[in-house]
């Protein structure tokens, strides 16, 4: 049970890090953060515990702490996709688009078709008013997975906002062909 699992005395750093991850996955976030903190007190160079703690800090909207944890994790494992994307997301929340873009670009250099990196970068481009760049990333996503309705919907909405109504209609019709009850596509 949760109460027994969160009595942290006697665990080594690795066990605490695994416990922290398990608690995080069970959405016992406060307990997860405590386990990860204790793990990092014993072994401050546990990159996975740092990355998990960064995710929790992001969830708690402690973006400065999240970036610090992700940055420390990246010093230990510089090519970790999830950590790069996580830090990029935190930079987005901190309104630091250049740093966010750098992390998403670095992640996409490691794996050019990574769906999460592409969708976050498309969102960043859209928020910066760089619609053609956002559409390019969404095109890549849709090429990878033609049934990715969120990407189709996002691209269709950008087309609509850019007065490219034929392209928007094509995207929304594609969604409706697969999901006739899609409320957003129906409203367009």
C-alpha positions in Angstrom: 0.0 0.0 0.0 1.0 3.6 -0.5 1.7 4.4 3.2 4.0 1.4 3.6 5.7 2.1 0.3 6.5 5.7 1.3 8.3 4.8 4.5 11.7 5.6 2.9 14.2 4.6 5.6 16.6 1.8 4.6 16.3 2.2 0.8 19.4 2.8 -1.3 19.5 5.5 -4.0 18.6 3.2 -6.8 15.6 1.7 -5.0 14.4 5.2 -4.0 14.7 6.4 -7.7 12.6 3.4 -8.8 10.1 4.0 -6.0 9.9 7.6 -7.1 9.2 6.6 -10.7 6.6 4.1 -9.6 4.9 6.6 -7.3 5.0 9.2 -10.1 3.3 6.7 -12.5 0.6 6.1 -9.8 0.2 9.9 -9.6 1.3 10.0 -6.0 3.3 13.0 -6.9 4.2 14.4 -3.4 5.5 11.0 -2.3 7.3 10.5 -5.6 9.1 13.9 -5.2 10.1 12.9 -1.7 11.5 9.6 -2.8 13.4 11.2 -5.7 14.8 13.9 -3.4 16.1 11.3 -1.0 17.6 9.3 -3.9 19.4 12.4 -5.1 20.6 13.2 -1.6 22.4 9.9 -1.6 23.5 9.9 -5.3 23.2 13.4 -6.9 24.4 12.0 -10.3 21.4 9.8 -11.0 20.3 11.2 -14.3 17.0 9.3 -14.5 16.0 10.5 -11.0 16.9 14.0 -12.0 14.8 13.8 -15.2 11.9 12.3 -13.3 12.2 15.1 -10.7 12.2 17.6 -13.6 8.9 16.1 -14.9 7.4 16.4 -11.4 8.6 20.0 -11.0 7.1 20.8 -14.4 3.8 19.2 -13.3 3.9 21.4 -10.2 4.6 24.4 -12.4 8.0 24.9 -10.7 9.6 25.6 -14.1 12.9 27.1 -12.9 13.4 23.9 -10.7 12.3 21.8 -13.7 14.8 23.4 -16.0 17.6 23.0 -13.4 16.8 19.3 -12.9 16.6 18.6 -16.7 19.8 20.6 -17.3 21.6 18.6 -14.6 20.3 15.3 -16.1 21.4 16.4 -19.6 24.9 16.9 -18.4 24.9 13.2 -17.5 23.0 12.0 -20.6 23.2 14.7 -23.2 21.3 12.9 -25.9 18.2 11.8 -23.9 15.2 12.7 -26.1 12.6 12.8 -23.2 14.8 15.1 -21.1 15.4 17.5 -24.0 11.7 17.6 -24.7 10.9 18.0 -21.1 13.3 20.9 -20.7 12.0 22.5 -23.9 8.4 22.3 -22.5 9.5 24.0 -19.3 11.3 26.7 -21.4 8.0 27.2 -23.3 6.1 27.7 -20.1 8.8 30.2 -19.0 8.3 32.2 -22.2 11.8 31.4 -23.4 11.1 30.3 -26.9 14.8 30.4 -28.1 15.9 27.9 -25.5 12.8 25.8 -26.1 13.4 25.7 -29.8 17.0 24.8 -29.3 16.0 21.8 -27.2 13.4 20.6 -29.7 15.8 21.1 -32.6 18.5 19.1 -30.8 15.9 16.3 -30.1 14.9 16.3 -33.7 18.6 16.1 -34.8 18.8 12.9 -32.8 15.5 11.5 -34.2 13.9 13.5 -37.0 10.5 11.8 -36.8 10.0 12.0 -33.0 6.3 12.8 -32.7 6.4 14.6 -29.3 9.3 16.8 -30.4 7.5 17.7 -33.6 4.2 18.5 -32.0 5.8 20.7 -29.3 7.9 22.5 -31.9 4.9 23.0 -34.1 3.0 24.5 -31.1 6.0 26.8 -30.4 6.2 27.9 -34.0 2.5 28.6 -34.0 2.7 30.6 -30.8 5.5 32.6 -32.4 3.4 33.3 -35.5 5.6 31.1 -37.6 2.7 29.3 -39.3 4.5 27.8 -42.3 7.1 26.3 -40.0 4.4 24.9 -37.8 2.6 23.4 -40.8 5.9 21.9 -42.0 6.3 20.0 -38.7 2.6 19.0 -38.8 3.0 17.7 -42.3 5.9 15.5 -41.1 3.7 14.2 -38.3 0.8 13.5 -40.6 3.2 11.8 -43.1 4.4 9.5 -40.2 0.8 8.8 -39.0 -2.0 9.8 -41.4 -4.5 9.0 -38.7 -3.1 11.5 -36.2 -6.3 13.5 -35.9 -4.8 16.1 -33.4 -2.1 17.0 -36.0 -4.7 17.2 -38.8 -7.0 19.3 -36.6 -4.1 21.6 -35.6 -2.9 22.0 -39.2 -6.5 22.6 -40.4 -6.9 25.3 -37.8 -3.7 27.0 -38.8 -4.8 26.9 -42.4 -8.2 28.4 -41.4 -6.6 31.2 -39.4 -4.3 31.9 -42.3 -7.3 32.1 -44.7 -6.2 29.0 -46.5 -9.8 27.6 -46.5 -9.3 24.9 -49.1 -6.4 23.4 -47.2 -8.4 23.7 -43.9 -11.4 22.0 -45.4 -9.2 19.1 -46.7 -7.9 18.5 -43.2 -11.3 18.7 -41.5 -12.9 16.4 -44.1 -10.1 13.9 -43.6 -10.8 13.9 -39.9 -14.6 13.5 -40.5 -14.0 10.6 -42.9 -12.4 8.7 -40.1 -14.3 10.1 -37.1 -17.7 11.4 -38.2 -18.6 12.5 -34.7 -15.5 14.7 -34.2 -17.0 17.9 -32.6 -14.2 20.2 -33.5 -14.1 19.2 -37.2 -17.9 19.3 -37.4 -17.8 22.9 -36.1 -15.5 24.0 -38.8 
